[in-house]
């Protein structure tokens, strides 16, 4: 069997220095020549398994620590140099490994400095939100990834694109689906572009939801997708082909800074266009008003998923026929936020959406159940919110299901127009929430995860409050 070779010269040199040994002394103890040890320390010769065992025997070293000591530092450094501020500074990932290996203390210092920088940016962002809530505009900004730029562009404006809406209505009339929209979409692709649609098993498409093969002119869909998601993927392909001009014009209006951001925006607008095509504005608005915005009934009416119907509710912002101005937020079980949107923009300053007391986090304990609450912000503003889990693509027996949760809400003043308004017991006080722990000054909150940046910590050896972070 071939020996495993490990290059760990700088780590061997640090061990030798920590023990106060010369190369000659260590080489003699290991049974090798000083010149060979010198080559090992300069990473010009490998540290074989036999030498590792000898080091462990003579100097009582932990082999796993010796072999993987730099792995954590390298991973942390990769996070540092992935920041937009440092993008392109290092030509290859190998340099990161060499830095972590040869200068671990310097690597740790770089990581520590970067985390302090990120903490400062987070605090600036929190302060910016706080000032915005008080009506004082700020110009605080930081280097952003293209994805962050696209998210900000969509979250800060109304989730309504009039050019795409009009084009989607015209295309829907042209398709005349007659109850079989998926079939009509496939017919359009075949007739207009000579593209056929085929469903493939998991082993043939292990990594993709949808893939278009330009050579064979076939659109492949994964069998993992639900029938609703399959229809949306086909609709996205149709919209990209049939609404190129409208989508390009809406992208130009977003004034994004780079090609990558525009590419991501094109994908988001294709998804938007697919929803507009599947659920035409006038028909969906009429049904929403008649059902009092019952998402499950709307999903059944238009043969879409709960997520698709809820998403469409946030797009009802046509000036001539506006709907209840809903907003939505999607998170995973770790609290990572994927999407935020609203008919008037996501109300970041007023609502926040990062409070651990919101029902979106409790929804994971009751999958597929709709949880409805009336919540109150510290300034007295009230919102009606509902939350429900969403299932991702179908998972195999030995795979973990991808589950996220969707929160959709509106100002409590619209509760009388929404079927969910009656689900909150009369006389029951609203749940007290905040925009985010760092911006919330509610005392004694059992769910508090961080202290507020607006108050000093109250460290008192004689008194301990209910919250994990006491403050004055």
Number of C-alpha atoms within 10 A of each C-alpha: 3 4 8 10 12 15 18 24 22 19 19 19 20 13 16 17 12 9 11 11 13 13 19 15 14 20 17 13 14 20 11 13 15 17 12 14 23 17 13 20 22 17 16 14 17 17 20 15 14 13 14 17 16 16 20 14 12 11 15 10 15 13 14 8 10 16 15 12 16 22 14 12 22 24 13 20 21 15 12 20 18 14 15 13 13 11 12 11 9 12 9 9 12 11 12 20 18 14 17 24 22 19 14 18 13 12 20 17 11 16 20 14 13 18 14 12 12 14 12 12 16 13 14 15 15 18 18 19 21 21 14 15 14 10 10 10 12 11 6 10 10 11 12 12 16 20 15 11 19 21 19 14 16 21 21 16 16 21 26 22 18 14 15 25 23 16 19 26 19 13 17 19 11 11 16 12 14 8 10 10 20 19 14 18 22 20 17 17 22 15 11 11 12 13 19 17 17 12 16 17 12 16 9 12 17 11 10 12 18 18 15 15 10 9 6 10 15 17 21 22 24 24 20 21 18 15 14 15 19 19 21 23 23 22 26 22 19 22 26 20 14 16 17 13 14 22 24 15 12 17 18 11 9 14 11 16 11 10 10 14 19 21 15 17 25 18 14 16 23 25 19 25 28 26 23 25 27 23 24 22 23 14 11 21 23 14 17 21 14 12 16 19 23 17 22 16 16 25 18 12 13 18 19 21 19 21 18 22 25 23 23 25 26 26 29 25 23 17 8 6 11 12 19 23 20 27 27 25 21 23 21 18 16 8 14 11 15 12 14 24 27 28 26 19 22 26 19 17 16 18 23 16 23 20 22 19 19 21 23 31 23 17 23 19 10 12 15 15 13 17 18 21 21 25 23 19 19 16 8 9 13 21 21 23 25 23 26 25 28 21 15 14 16 15 14 10 7 6 8 9 13 13 15 24 25 26 25 23 23 23 18 17 12 14 21 11 15 19 13 20 20 12 13 15 11 7 6 8 12 16 16 17 24 25 20 20 20 22 21 22 19 16 14 14 19 13 14 23 15 15 19 20 17 15 14 11 13 13 12 10 6 5 8 12 14 12 17 15 19 22 20 10
